[in-house]
Amino acid sequence: MVYIFLATGFEETEAVTVIDIIRRAGIEITVVSISDNIYVTGAHNITLKADKMFSETDFSLGRMLILPGGMPGSTNLNEHKPLKDLIVKYDKEGKYIAAICAAPMVFGELGLLENKKATCYPGFESHLKGAILCTDYAVEDGNIITGKGPAAASAFGFKIVETLKDKNTSDAVAKGMLFI
């Protein structure tokens, strides 16, 4: 099971593109709201209905946590202590964590990017404390995947599929979507 988290002000392109690619690959993904409502409005006034509320979700069998970016969505993710505790727990257990755009700031502020390659939306590099900064659209280092921004949402999604399944599945989904 994979979990993606929606906070008020999330970047819609990054959330929907990643959810779509992961589901096309046959990977089970649950959309989780960290707001006080199952309906969460993104940075561009598009409202999505989450599958579950954070407080009612059992994360014990999960394989990956995913944070879409956007502002103020990334700030809202960074201010949600139970989510940050869960991210630290997953990291300590060697489970995958992924974030795109401004959201890698959450990992950086938690000290999880120390000596790890990472990317983010330009202007947020100072939040990636100790990271080896990269300019690629999607970067994987150990159990952490980061993405650059909205234009990188597909590359980020395909990198997640490659990590959780394999390159052949990722390439097949990309080909089916006319990405390659």
Backbone hydrogen bonds, N-H to C=O, Kabsch-Sander energy under -0.5 kcal/mol:
donor,donor_aa,acceptor,acceptor_aa,energy
2,V,28,E,-1.9
3,Y,64,M,-2.4
4,I,30,T,-2.3
5,F,66,I,-2.1
6,L,32,V,-3.2
7,A,5,F,-0.5
9,G,41,T,-2.8
10,F,7,A,-1.5
11,E,69,G,-2.2
12,E,10,F,-0.8
15,A,11,E,-1.9
16,V,12,E,-2.8
17,T,13,T,-2.0
18,V,14,E,-1.3
19,I,15,A,-2.5
20,D,16,V,-2.7
21,I,17,T,-2.5
22,I,18,V,-2.4
23,R,19,I,-2.4
24,R,20,D,-2.5
25,A,21,I,-1.4
26,G,23,R,-1.7
27,I,22,I,-2.1
30,T,2,V,-2.9
32,V,4,I,-3.2
32,V,30,T,-0.6
33,S,52,K,-2.7
34,I,6,L,-2.5
35,S,6,L,-0.5
40,V,38,I,-0.5
40,V,48,L,-2.9
42,G,46,I,-2.9
43,A,10,F,-3.1
45,N,42,G,-1.5
47,T,45,N,-0.5
48,L,40,V,-2.7
50,A,38,I,-3.2
50,A,48,L,-0.6
51,D,31,V,-2.0
52,K,31,V,-2.0
54,F,33,S,-2.3
56,E,53,M,-1.1
57,T,54,F,-1.7
59,F,57,T,-0.7
62,G,59,F,-1.6
63,R,1,M,-3.6
64,M,1,M,-1.0
65,L,96,Y,-1.4
66,I,3,Y,-2.7
67,L,98,A,-2.3
73,G,9,G,-1.8
74,S,70,G,-3.0
76,N,72,P,-2.6
77,L,73,G,-2.4
78,N,74,S,-2.3
79,E,75,T,-1.1
80,H,77,L,-1.4
81,K,79,E,-1.0
84,K,80,H,-2.2
85,D,81,K,-2.7
86,L,82,P,-1.9
87,I,83,L,-2.5
88,V,84,K,-2.2
89,K,85,D,-2.1
90,Y,86,L,-2.7
91,D,87,I,-2.5
92,K,88,V,-2.6
93,E,89,K,-1.8
94,G,91,D,-1.5
95,K,90,Y,-2.5
96,Y,63,R,-1.7
97,I,143,N,-2.4
98,A,65,L,-2.7
99,A,145,I,-2.1
100,I,67,L,-1.9
101,C,147,G,-1.6
103,A,100,I,-1.8
105,M,102,A,-1.9
106,V,103,A,-2.2
107,F,103,A,-0.6
108,G,104,P,-2.5
109,E,105,M,-3.1
110,L,106,V,-1.3
111,G,108,G,-1.3
112,L,107,F,-2.4
114,E,111,G,-0.7
115,N,130,G,-2.9
116,K,113,L,-2.5
118,A,132,I,-2.0
121,Y,101,C,-2.0
124,F,121,Y,-2.0
127,H,124,F,-1.8
128,L,125,E,-1.7
129,K,127,H,-1.7
131,A,128,L,-2.4
132,I,116,K,-3.0
133,L,131,A,-0.9
134,C,118,A,-2.4
139,V,146,T,-2.9
141,D,144,I,-2.7
144,I,141,D,-1.6
145,I,97,I,-2.2
146,T,139,V,-2.7
147,G,99,A,-1.7
148,K,137,Y,-2.1
152,A,149,G,-1.9
153,A,150,P,-1.6
156,F,152,A,-2.8
157,G,153,A,-2.5
158,F,154,S,-2.9
159,K,155,A,-2.1
160,I,156,F,-2.0
161,V,157,G,-2.2
162,E,158,F,-2.6
163,T,159,K,-2.0
164,L,160,I,-2.7
165,K,161,V,-2.8
170,S,166,D,-2.1
171,D,167,K,-3.2
172,A,168,N,-2.3
173,V,169,T,-2.4
174,A,170,S,-2.5
175,K,171,D,-2.8
176,G,172,A,-2.4
177,M,173,V,-1.5
178,L,175,K,-1.7
179,F,174,A,-3.0
180,I,174,A,-0.8
